[in-house]
């Protein structure tokens, strides 16, 4: 039995028309038209297209497949064409700068932390496996070569807590000195012990 589409100037209900399976598969699966596009093409509701897709057992695309097709159709799958493109650089929530460098051994989703690239360029060699880069001033976006030092990761893990402890000690000492200055009780030490 051949099914055909019946056009009517009045609103169409599901029972008044039939879209044949071959046409629906061609439009939906091969030409990658969306259900709303097919509905507009045949002047029917999206619900009608959805109904016949289900009736014929045609697999429905997932939301991610629909979004991927839309991104590809717009040309946004090429990074430079995407309206959110920022030149292949972005900062993460911790302040580290990430640079697009697909295929780099330290890349994650095609992005590498900029301080790794800077260190590798300055030293003209890749960062050894199991090593980490430390920012001497503690500012993760300050990727000047003089602010970067590479060290084994296990050493880096011990180095950071020691630095934090020393910073706390200095902050306490600074607060004591500020309090003394405000109270007019400042001391002048020349040489000797702290």
C-alpha positions in Angstrom: 0.0 0.0 0.0 1.5 3.3 -1.1 1.0 6.2 1.3 0.8 9.8 0.2 0.6 13.2 1.7 -2.8 14.9 1.5 -2.7 18.7 1.4 -5.7 20.6 2.9 -6.2 24.3 3.5 -7.9 23.5 6.8 -5.8 22.4 9.8 -4.6 18.8 9.3 -4.9 16.1 11.9 -2.7 13.0 12.1 -5.5 10.8 10.7 -6.0 12.9 7.6 -2.5 12.4 6.1 0.3 9.9 5.8 4.0 10.5 5.1 5.6 7.5 3.5 8.5 5.9 5.3 10.9 6.2 2.5 10.4 10.0 2.1 10.6 10.5 5.9 13.9 8.5 6.1 15.3 10.4 3.2 14.6 13.8 4.7 15.3 13.0 8.3 18.2 10.5 8.1 19.9 11.2 4.8 19.4 14.9 4.4 19.5 15.5 8.1 16.5 17.8 8.2 15.1 18.4 11.6 11.5 17.5 12.5 10.4 21.2 12.5 12.0 21.6 9.1 10.1 18.6 7.7 6.9 19.9 9.3 7.3 23.3 7.6 8.1 21.6 4.3 4.8 19.6 4.4 2.8 22.3 6.2 2.1 20.0 9.2 2.9 20.2 12.9 6.1 18.9 14.4 4.0 16.5 16.5 2.7 14.9 13.3 6.3 14.3 12.0 7.3 13.0 15.4 4.3 10.7 15.4 5.2 9.2 11.9 8.9 8.9 12.9 7.8 6.8 15.9 5.3 4.8 13.8 7.9 3.9 11.2 10.5 3.0 13.9 12.9 5.6 12.6 15.6 6.3 15.2 15.2 9.8 16.7 18.3 11.9 17.0 19.5 12.8 20.5 19.8 16.4 21.6 23.6 16.3 21.3 23.3 14.9 17.7 20.9 17.7 16.8 23.2 20.3 18.3 26.3 18.8 16.5 24.4 19.0 13.2 23.4 22.6 13.8 26.9 23.6 14.8 28.3 21.9 11.6 25.6 23.5 9.4 26.5 26.9 10.8 30.2 26.2 10.3 30.9 26.6 14.0 32.7 23.3 14.1 35.7 25.3 12.8 36.8 27.2 15.9 37.5 30.5 14.1 33.9 30.6 12.8 32.3 30.1 16.2 31.0 33.4 17.7 32.5 32.4 21.1 36.0 32.0 19.6 38.5 34.0 21.7 41.6 33.3 19.6 42.3 29.9 21.2 43.0 31.3 24.6 41.0 31.3 27.8 41.4 31.5 31.5 40.0 28.8 33.8 38.4 29.3 37.2 41.8 29.1 39.0 43.4 31.8 36.8 45.5 29.6 34.6 45.7 30.6 30.9 44.9 27.8 28.4 46.0 27.9 24.8 44.7 25.7 21.9 47.4 23.3 20.9 45.9 20.1 19.7 48.1 17.0 19.8 50.4 18.4 22.5 51.3 15.7 25.0 50.0 17.8 27.9 46.8 18.9 26.2 43.3 18.4 27.6 40.5 18.7 25.0 43.1 20.3 22.7 44.2 23.0 25.3 47.5 23.3 27.1 48.2 25.5 30.1 50.2 28.4 28.8 53.0 28.2 31.4 53.9 24.8 30.1 54.3 26.1 26.5 56.3 29.1 27.7 58.7 26.9 29.8 59.1 24.5 26.9 59.8 27.3 24.4 62.4 28.9 26.7 64.2 25.7 27.5 63.8 24.3 24.0 62.7 20.9 25.3 59.4 19.2 26.4 58.4 19.2 30.1 59.5 15.9 31.5 56.8 13.4 32.5 56.0 13.7 36.2 57.1 17.3 36.4 55.1 20.4 37.2 55.7 24.1 36.6 55.5 26.4 39.6 54.7 30.1 39.5 57.2 31.7 41.9 55.0 34.7 42.7 51.9 32.4 43.1 50.0 34.2 40.3 48.8 31.5 37.8 48.3 33.9 34.9 51.9 35.4 35.2 53.6 33.3 32.7 56.8 35.3 32.3 59.8 32.9 31.9 61.5 34.4 35.0 58.4 33.5 37.1 58.4 29.8 36.1 60.4 27.0 37.5 60.0 23.3 36.7 60.4 20.6 39.3 59.3 17.0 39.9 55.6 16.9 40.8 56.2 15.2 44.2 58.6 18.0 45.1 56.1 20.6 44.0 53.5 19.1 46.2 55.7 19.6 49.2 57.0 23.0 48.1 53.6 24.7 48.0 52.5 24.0 51.6 55.9 25.3 52.8 55.4 28.5 50.8 51.9 28.9 52.2 53.2 28.4 55.7 55.9 31.0 55.2 53.3 33.5 53.7 51.1 33.0 56.7 54.0 33.7 59.0 54.9 36.9 57.1 51.3 38.0 57.1 51.1 37.6 60.9 54.4 39.5 61.3 53.1 42.2 58.9 49.9 42.6 60.9 51.9 43.0 64.1 54.1 45.7 62.6 51.0 47.5 61.2 49.3 47.4 64.6 52.5 48.7 66.3 52.7 51.6 63.8 49.0 52.5 64.4 49.6 52.5 68.2 52.7 54.5 67.8 54.8 51.7 69.2 57.2 51.1 66.4 60.6 49.7 67.0 63.8 50.2 65.0 66.2 47.3 64.9 69.6 47.6 63.5 71.3 44.3 62.7 71.2 41.4 65.2 68.2 39.0 65.5 64.7 39.6 64.1 
